[in-house]
Amino acid sequence: MTRIHVVVRGRVQGVGFRWFVREAARDAQLAGWVRNRRDGAVELEAEGPTAALEAFRATIARGPDGAVVSSIDDVQVSTEALAQPFTIIR
């Protein structure tokens, strides 16, 4: 199992981005969470097989219609257990 924790920046709030991420993660059978940040970014942590996470990351880089992803920044991964199924926080 591999885990990623990233902050997605760009036009990612108000366009259904968290729901898009949740559905993509659930389709890939990943554990984790996603939430909006006060700075306008979206933050997420996901865990699963390496190949599934790579495909998931490519999917979130595209985002839903109306989103514009300008960057995906890696954050230090936590050691806490992740939610299953993938959950939207806030």
C-alpha positions in Angstrom: 0.0 0.0 0.0 1.1 3.5 -0.8 -0.2 6.8 0.6 -0.3 10.3 -0.9 -1.2 13.6 0.8 -1.5 16.5 -1.6 -2.8 20.1 -1.9 -4.5 20.9 -5.2 -4.4 24.5 -6.3 -6.2 26.5 -9.0 -9.9 26.9 -9.6 -10.9 23.9 -7.4 -13.6 25.2 -5.1 -17.2 25.8 -6.2 -16.9 23.4 -9.2 -17.7 20.0 -7.5 -14.0 19.1 -7.1 -14.4 17.3 -3.7 -17.2 15.2 -5.0 -15.2 14.4 -8.2 -12.3 13.4 -6.0 -14.4 11.3 -3.8 -16.0 9.4 -6.7 -12.7 8.9 -8.4 -11.2 7.5 -5.1 -14.1 5.2 -4.5 -14.0 3.9 -8.0 -10.3 3.1 -7.5 -11.2 1.6 -4.1 -8.9 4.0 -2.2 -9.2 5.0 1.5 -8.9 8.6 2.5 -10.4 12.0 2.7 -10.7 15.3 0.9 -11.5 18.8 2.1 -11.6 22.5 1.1 -9.0 24.7 2.6 -9.5 28.3 3.6 -6.9 29.5 1.1 -9.0 28.2 -1.9 -7.1 25.0 -2.3 -8.3 21.4 -1.9 -6.4 19.0 0.3 -6.6 15.2 0.2 -5.0 12.1 1.5 -5.5 8.7 -0.2 -4.1 5.2 0.3 -4.1 2.2 -1.9 -2.1 0.2 -4.5 0.6 2.3 -6.2 -0.8 1.8 -9.7 -4.3 2.9 -8.5 -2.9 6.0 -6.8 -0.9 7.0 -9.9 -4.1 6.8 -12.0 -6.0 8.6 -9.3 -3.5 11.4 -9.3 -3.7 11.8 -13.1 -7.5 11.9 -12.8 -7.5 14.7 -10.2 -5.0 16.7 -12.3 -7.7 16.9 -14.9 -10.5 17.6 -12.4 -14.2 18.0 -13.2 -15.6 20.3 -15.9 -15.1 23.9 -14.7 -12.0 23.1 -12.7 -8.6 24.4 -13.5 -5.8 22.6 -11.7 -2.6 24.8 -11.6 -0.6 22.6 -9.2 -0.6 19.5 -7.1 1.8 19.9 -4.2 3.0 16.9 -2.1 2.7 17.2 1.7 4.2 14.9 4.4 2.1 11.8 4.8 0.4 11.2 8.2 0.5 7.9 10.0 -3.2 8.0 11.1 -5.7 5.4 9.8 -7.6 6.7 6.8 -11.4 6.6 6.3 -12.9 3.9 4.2 -14.9 4.6 2.1 -13.2 7.8 0.9 -14.8 10.7 2.7 -15.4 14.4 2.2 -14.5 16.5 5.3 -16.2 19.9 5.7 
